[in-house]
Amino acid sequence: MKVVLFCGGLGTRLREYSETIPKPMADIGYRPIIWHLMRYYAHFGHKDFILCLGYRGDVIKNYFLNYNECLSNNFVLSNGGREIYLYSNDIEDWTITFVDTGLHSNIGQRLVAVKPYLEGEEVFLANYADGLADLDLDLYLKHFYKHDKIASFLAVQPSQSFHVASVGEDSLVEKIQSVVESNLWINGGFFAFKRMIFDYIQEGEELVVEPFQRLMARKELIAYKNPGFWACMDTLKEKKMFDDMYAQGNTPWAVWEPYTSTVRSNGITRPQYVYANQSSQVKLRR
């Protein structure tokens, strides 16, 4: 199943971090956030990506054209640096299509621009390329197929720390509570679409405005609630949050990472490392 990633926005609210790179290329640890998202989809077997490029698309192209597997994999360097033995790899079996979808296009028009690259795909996935979650994608797709609708998105609770107020007559405040406690759900991306989605998008329209209104009118739009982790990198504050989480080893979105269980041998309890996607040794020559 192909995965469409919207990577072309200007990312103006993250300009404090950098004015020279597109937002999907903001780093979390060794890799940019778009890599973390692609690695997430690849873990569930979806490794055919279409990148909708716009602002500084050259940076994204060059990153993958000059991709260095060694940054996020264990390896052995030998023969004076002329040979490298990789113990695992990231993108060897990925297919990535790079499409220029315009500098100022909205999400709906970026999706329409890549329609020719989705020929034969009755169902495909899509996302904003700046948000991460611990969503069980298999369960999400099972929910999508069960309801048999044209479109679905991930409904999440806001990660911000603001409060929500209920105001009644005479401007009297009836309730004020943390947004996390308010049962408020927002669009977190992680879309699943049938190909018929293109019948609902007209020229110039934003995806979640007019097209989603038409889908709702026909009862063809569903949401999947995920009460677990979700966050997007929209501002410098959220960039720092991701950096802090990564530094602490707290990466709930990294479903491909090894996790630990314990085994007991000779009266001693030791950790046992279990790898979600361990590949065979790969040899590279320089």
C-alpha positions in Angstrom: 0.0 0.0 0.0 1.4 3.4 -1.0 2.0 6.2 1.5 1.6 9.8 0.5 3.5 12.3 2.7 2.8 16.1 2.4 6.3 17.6 2.7 5.9 21.0 0.9 4.7 23.5 3.5 6.7 26.6 4.4 6.9 25.7 8.1 6.8 29.3 9.1 6.2 28.6 12.8 9.4 26.6 13.0 11.6 29.3 11.4 13.1 30.0 14.9 14.8 26.6 14.5 15.9 27.0 10.9 15.1 29.1 7.9 17.0 26.9 5.5 15.4 23.5 5.8 11.8 22.3 5.4 10.0 21.3 8.5 10.0 17.5 7.7 13.8 17.7 7.8 14.1 18.9 11.4 16.1 16.3 13.3 15.1 14.0 16.1 18.3 12.4 17.2 20.3 11.1 14.1 17.4 11.4 11.7 14.8 13.9 10.5 11.2 13.6 11.6 10.1 12.5 8.1 12.5 9.5 8.4 10.9 8.5 11.8 7.5 8.6 10.2 8.6 6.6 7.1 10.3 4.1 9.4 7.1 3.8 11.3 5.1 2.9 8.1 7.8 0.6 7.0 7.6 -1.3 10.2 4.0 -2.2 9.3 5.0 -3.3 5.8 4.2 -0.1 3.9 7.4 0.9 2.1 6.3 2.6 -1.1 6.3 6.3 -0.5 5.3 9.3 -2.5 6.7 12.6 -1.2 4.8 15.7 -2.1 7.5 18.3 -2.3 7.4 22.1 -2.2 9.5 24.5 -0.1 13.1 23.3 -0.2 12.3 20.0 -1.8 16.0 19.9 -2.9 17.0 19.4 0.7 14.8 16.3 1.0 16.0 14.9 -2.3 19.6 15.4 -1.4 19.1 13.7 1.9 17.9 10.5 0.4 20.2 10.6 -2.6 23.2 10.8 -0.2 21.6 8.6 2.5 24.1 7.2 5.1 22.9 3.9 6.6 25.7 4.0 9.2 24.1 6.8 11.2 21.3 4.7 12.7 22.7 1.2 12.4 25.5 -0.8 14.0 28.4 -1.5 11.7 32.0 -2.6 11.5 34.6 -0.5 9.8 37.7 -2.4 8.4 40.4 -2.3 5.8 41.3 1.3 6.6 37.8 2.4 6.1 37.4 0.8 2.7 34.9 -1.8 3.9 31.8 -1.4 6.1 29.8 -4.3 7.5 26.3 -3.2 8.4 24.4 -5.4 11.0 21.1 -4.0 9.8 19.7 -1.4 7.4 16.9 1.1 7.2 15.8 1.9 3.6 17.2 -0.8 1.4 13.7 -2.1 0.5 12.0 1.3 0.4 10.7 2.8 -2.9 10.5 6.6 -2.8 8.8 8.8 -5.5 9.7 12.5 -5.3 7.1 14.8 -6.8 7.2 18.6 -7.0 3.6 19.6 -6.1 4.2 23.4 -6.0 5.5 25.9 -3.6 2.2 27.4 -2.4 -0.2 24.5 -3.0 -2.5 23.4 -0.2 -2.8 19.8 1.0 -5.8 19.0 -1.2 -4.0 20.2 -4.3 -0.8 18.4 -3.4 -2.8 15.2 -3.2 -4.4 15.8 -6.6 -1.0 16.4 -8.0 0.2 12.9 -7.1 -2.9 11.1 -8.4 -1.1 9.8 -11.5 1.4 8.0 -9.2 -1.5 6.2 -7.4 -2.7 4.3 -10.4 -4.0 0.9 -9.4 -4.1 1.8 -5.7 -7.7 1.2 -4.5 -6.7 2.2 -1.0 -3.7 4.3 0.1 -2.3 6.0 3.2 -1.4 9.7 3.7 0.1 11.9 6.4 1.3 15.4 7.1 5.0 14.4 7.6 5.4 16.4 10.9 3.6 14.2 13.4 4.4 11.0 15.2 2.2 8.5 17.1 2.3 5.1 18.7 -0.7 4.0 16.7 -1.1 0.3 15.9 -1.5 0.8 12.1 -2.8 -2.8 11.6 -5.7 -2.2 14.0 -6.4 1.2 12.4 -6.6 -0.3 8.9 -8.8 -3.2 10.2 -11.2 -0.5 11.6 -11.1 1.3 8.2 -11.9 -1.8 6.2 -14.6 -2.9 8.7 -16.5 0.4 8.2 -16.0 0.4 4.4 -16.0 4.2 4.1 -14.1 6.4 1.7 -11.9 8.3 4.2 -10.5 8.0 7.7 -8.3 10.0 9.9 -6.7 9.6 13.3 -8.5 11.5 16.1 -6.1 12.5 18.9 -6.3 14.6 22.0 -4.2 17.9 21.9 -0.8 17.6 23.4 -0.7 21.4 24.3 -1.1 22.6 27.9 -4.0 25.1 27.4 -7.3 25.0 29.3 -10.8 24.9 27.8 -13.6 27.1 29.2 -17.4 26.5 29.0 -19.2 29.9 29.0 -22.9 30.2 29.7 -25.4 33.0 29.8 -24.3 36.4 31.1 -20.7 35.4 30.3 -20.6 33.2 33.4 -17.9 30.6 33.3 -19.4 27.2 34.0 -16.3 25.0 33.7 -12.6 25.3 33.1 -10.4 22.3 32.6 -7.2 21.1 31.0 -7.7 20.3 27.3 -6.5 16.7 28.1 -9.6 16.3 30.4 -12.1 18.0 28.1 -12.8 15.0 25.7 -11.7 17.3 22.8 -10.4 15.3 19.8 -8.6 16.8 16.8 -7.4 15.7 13.4 -4.0 14.1 13.9 -3.4 13.0 10.2 -2.6 9.3 9.5 -5.2 9.2 6.8 -6.5 6.2 5.0 -8.3 6.8 1.7 -10.1 4.9 -1.0 -9.3 6.1 -4.5 -12.8 7.7 -4.7 -11.4 10.5 -2.5 -10.4 12.3 -5.7 -14.1 12.6 -6.7 -14.7 14.9 -3.7 -11.8 17.3 -4.3 -12.4 20.3 -6.6 -9.8 22.7 -7.9 -8.1 24.8 -5.3 -9.8 23.1 -2.3 -8.1 22.3 1.0 -8.5 18.6 1.9 -10.1 18.8 5.3 -12.4 21.7 4.4 -14.8 21.3 1.5 -14.0 17.7 0.6 -14.4 16.5 4.1 -17.7 18.3 4.4 -19.0 16.5 1.3 -17.8 13.2 2.8 -19.6 13.9 6.1 -22.8 14.7 4.2 -22.7 11.3 2.6 -21.5 9.6 5.8 -18.3 8.5 4.2 -15.8 9.9 6.7 -14.8 8.1 9.9 -12.3 8.8 12.7 -10.2 6.4 14.8 -9.5 7.5 18.3 -6.0 6.8 19.7 -5.7 7.8 23.3 -2.0 6.9 23.3 1.0 9.1 22.2 0.7 11.6 19.4 2.6 14.9 18.9 3.5 17.1 16.0 6.5 19.3 15.4 4.8 22.6 14.8 6.8 25.0 16.8 10.3 25.3 18.4 8.8 24.3 21.7 7.6 21.0 20.3 11.0 20.5 18.6 12.6 20.8 22.0 10.0 18.3 23.4 11.0 15.7 20.8 14.7 16.4 21.5 14.2 15.9 25.2 12.2 12.7 24.7 14.9 11.3 22.4 17.7 12.2 24.8 15.8 10.4 27.6 15.2 7.3 25.5 11.5 8.0 25.6 10.4 7.4 22.0 6.9 5.8 22.0 6.6 6.4 18.2 9.6 4.2 17.5 7.6 0.9 17.3 10.5 -0.7 15.3 13.0 -0.3 18.2 14.2 -3.3 20.3 12.3 -3.7 23.5 13.5 -5.6 26.5 12.1 -8.5 28.4 13.8 -10.5 31.2 15.1 -14.0 31.3 16.3 -15.9 34.4 19.4 -18.1 34.1 21.4 -19.6 36.9 19.5 -17.7 39.5 20.3 -14.3 37.8 17.7 -12.1 36.0 19.1 -10.5 32.8 17.6 -8.3 30.1 16.9 -10.0 26.8 16.8 -7.8 23.7 14.1 -8.5 21.1 14.4 -6.8 17.7 11.3 -6.0 15.8 12.9 -6.0 12.4 16.4 -7.5 12.4 17.9 -8.0 9.0 21.0 -10.0 7.9 24.5 -8.5 7.8 25.1 -6.3 4.8 28.5 -5.5 3.4 29.3 -2.2 1.8 32.5 -1.3 -0.1 33.8 2.2 -0.4 
